[in-house]
Amino acid sequence: MTYEADEATAKSRSGRPELRPVGASGGLPHGQDSSRQQQLPHDRSQAILEATKQVAALLKAKGHTFALAGSVAVYAHGGAGSFQHDVDFCIVPEDAEAVATTLHEAGLEVYAPPEDWLLKARCLGQAVDLIFELAQEPVTTEMLGRAEQLQVDSVRMPVLAATDLMRGLLGAFSEHYCDFGAVLPIARALREKIDWDTIRRECEHTPMPAAFLFLLERLDVIAPHREQS
């Protein structure tokens, strides 16, 4: 899920993992996905949007609970459409197998990487991450219940709430990854939709998120924090 700004969906990439196919049969049907790749638009951003719409349509048709995350979710909330190389969806851990089956039966490649907090798929030649742990915390039904129904290109779908998106971004900050410059444009674009009191309450006690919140205050992106008297 790497897009620079959304590394915060907590996906630490340390190289390309060896992936194992998921599915009841020994192999996976490649024909459907491969044939559609020939019809992809030349523009990479539009190709990512097409893959987003197709996967969302499959999940909606089967009644799965999910929410769009990552850079495409930022775009859906009104942020810049600067997509990187994958699409991210959040699902609850207990639905992972059912979601994998749905996508597999639709002819998509589905893989289980070594990381135990997501599944990977390919749709229309684009990478799709199905995340059930965000910023080292399990995705919950409550989180998905906060998702907003937003238009993504021409398809309405549940999109992770802006506050949850920002929480995930800040939760991914660590001594090994702390790219404030990648997250700053997202904070600027979505600041009116984010509950900053909740973000402060949950994130300000860890050094990197606290430093980022201080930076946002100094840049007048958010109002200074006022201690309760």
WOFENLIN-V258747 format. One record per backbone hydrogen bond with DSSP energy under -1.0 kcal/mol. CO is the residue of the C=O (numbers start at 1). NH is the residue of the N-H. If there is no record, write none. Layout:
BEGIN
CO,NH + CO,NH
END
This chain:
BEGIN
4,7 + 6,9 + 7,10 + 7,11 + 20,112 + 30,34 + 31,35 + 32,36 + 33,37 + 36,39 + 37,40 + 43,47 + 44,48 + 45,49 + 46,50 + 47,51 + 48,52 + 49,53 + 50,54 + 51,55 + 52,56 + 53,57 + 54,58 + 55,59 + 56,60 + 57,61 + 58,62 + 59,64 + 60,63 + 67,90 + 68,160 + 70,74 + 71,75 + 72,76 + 73,77 + 74,79 + 75,78 + 81,83 + 87,129 + 88,69 + 89,131 + 90,67 + 92,95 + 93,96 + 95,99 + 96,100 + 97,101 + 98,102 + 99,103 + 100,104 + 101,105 + 102,106 + 103,108 + 104,107 + 109,122 + 110,22 + 111,120 + 117,132 + 119,130 + 120,111 + 121,128 + 123,126 + 126,123 + 127,87 + 128,121 + 129,89 + 130,119 + 131,91 + 132,139 + 134,137 + 137,134 + 140,144 + 141,145 + 144,147 + 148,159 + 150,157 + 152,155 + 155,152 + 157,150 + 158,68 + 159,148 + 161,165 + 162,166 + 163,167 + 164,168 + 165,169 + 166,170 + 167,171 + 170,173 + 177,174 + 178,180 + 179,183 + 180,184 + 183,187 + 184,188 + 185,189 + 186,190 + 190,193 + 194,196 + 195,199 + 196,200 + 197,201 + 198,202 + 199,203 + 200,204 + 203,206 + 206,210 + 207,211 + 208,212 + 209,213 + 210,214 + 211,215 + 212,216 + 213,217 + 214,218 + 215,219 + 216,221 + 216,222 + 217,220
END
